[in-house]
């Protein structure tokens, strides 16, 4: 069931990006499995057109992508560093092709909306969505900055970075002084007559 829900939007994106379908066409017949234990296990087969279909039961996987559940939000946010944390096994060339397409495939929301509600309304709706996302990001940044300031200044539960650097400097200086003192004690101990 998950496969049928996932395939339609993926194929919609692929139909909008001919370059991606062309890159997948040489991989026709290969199957990729996407696992996010314990939530889903999805196997998709590349068709000759470059689109995707549910893999037949019993078909062996050419590439397997295993993701920790915590990586999904980062993946959806197009964090490119997340690709290094995906466990990949199987056909490396096929897996690299899928990763490249995944990194570069973008949904043109405005184009799809314009077909339903018109160009101007779609443009304004996408702009409003962008401003909303930007506002949320800015609000979260401001809130976290305010919380850190409160916990360092008003209710000192956290140390200020400046204070931590000063403490580290003082500890290092104390270690150096202790080492010098130890050397002096050793020198004095050797010179003392028996």
N, C-alpha and C positions, 0 to 999 in steps of 0.2 A: 504494500500500500504506500509506504514511504517513497518507493521508487517512482510510482506514478505521479505523486505529488511533486517530486523534485524534477522529473524529466521535462514536464511542460515548460516551466520557467527557464530551465537551462537551454532547452532547444530554442525558445523564444530569443534568448540572448545570442545564441549561436547564429540564428537566422539574421539577426541585425548586424553581425560582424562576420563578413565573408572571409576575412583573413583567418579567423579562428577555425572555421569549417575546413578551409583549404589545408591548414596545418594538421587537422585531425584526419583528413581523408586517407593519407598513407597508413594510418593506424587502424583502418577498418578491420573489424573482426576481433580487435583486442578488447580485453575486459579489465576495467579498473574497479577495485573495491575500496570504498571509503568507510572506515570504521571509527566510531566515537563511542568506545565502551563506557557504560552499558546502554547508551541511548539508541544508537542505530548502527546498522551494518548494511551498506548499500552497494550493490554491484551493478555497474553500467557498462554496456558494450558500445563501441564506436561503430556507427553505420557507414556505408559507402558514401553517403551524402555529407558526412562529417558531423551529423547529429548523433544523439545518444538514444539508446533504448535499454530497457530492463534486461539484464543478463539472464540467459536461459539457466534453468536449474541444472546444477552439475557441471557447468562450464568452469574451467580452471581460470584463476586470476592471473593476468599478466603483470599487474602492478597492484600493490596494496598500500594504501595511505592510512596510517593510524594516528589519530589526533587525541590528545587529552581534552576533556570537556572544557577546561579553562581556556583553550586556544580559540574556541569558536568566536567569542566576541572580537578578539583581535583579528581573526581572519575576516570577519564581516566588515571590520573597520579598515581593511586593506593595509594592515601592518605587515610590511614585507619581511620583517625579522621572524615572523611566525613560521615562515616556510622552512627555516633551519631547525625548527623544533618538531616538525612532522616526521614520524618514522616511516620510511619508505622501503619497501622490499619488492623484488622482482625486476622487471625490465626497466633499466635506468633511463634509456633513451625515451621510452614511452612516458615514464614518470616525469621526466624533465619537460617534455612537451606539454603535459597536462598542467604542471606547475607554471610554465610560461604563460599558457593561455589563461589560467586562473588569476595570475598577477595582473594581466593586461586587459581582461574582459570587463567592460563597464556597461552598466545599464543606463540607457538614455531615457530617463524617466520623463523628461519634458516631451520627447518625441512621442512616446506611448500615450501620454496624457493628451497631447494635442489632437490625436486621432479621435478622442472621446469628447473632450470639452472645448476644443479649439486652441489655436496657437497662443493668443494673448492670455487667456485664462490659465493655460498650462504653464506659460512663462511666469506669470505672477504667482501661481501656486508653488512652483519650484523655488522661486526667489524667497517666498515666505517660509518654505521648509528649510532652506539654507540659513535664513536669518534665525529661525527657531533653533536649529542645531548649533549655530554659532553662539546664540544667547545661552543655551544650556552649557556649552563648554566654558564660556566666560563665567557663568554663575558658579560652576563647580570649581574653577580656578580661584575665584574670589573667596568662596566659602572655605576652601582648604587653606588659603593664605590667611584668612581671618582666624581660623581655628588654630593654625600653627602659631600665629602671633599671640593669641589668647593663652595658649599653653606654654609659651616661652616668656611672656611679659606679665600678664595678669595673674595667672595661676601657674607658676613655674613648675610644670611637670616634665617639660622637655628642656634640654640644654640648648643654648644658642650656639650656632656653628662657630662664632668667634670664641666663645668660652671653651668649646671643645678643642679648637686648634691651640688655644693658650694652654690648656691642660696637657695636651699631647706634647707641646714644646717643653713645658715644665717637667714632665715625666722623663723625657729624653735627656734633658739637662741634668736631672737628678741621677739618672743611670750613668751618664758620663762622669759626673762628680764621684759617684760611688766606685766606678772602675779606676779612676785616678787615685782615689784614697786607698783602694786595695793595693794598687801598685806601690804606692809610697810605704804602706805597711810592710809589704814584702821586702822592699829595699832596706827599710830600717831593721827588719828581722834578720836579714843576712849580715848586716854590719855589726850587730850586737855580738860582743865577744862571749864565748862560752865559759 
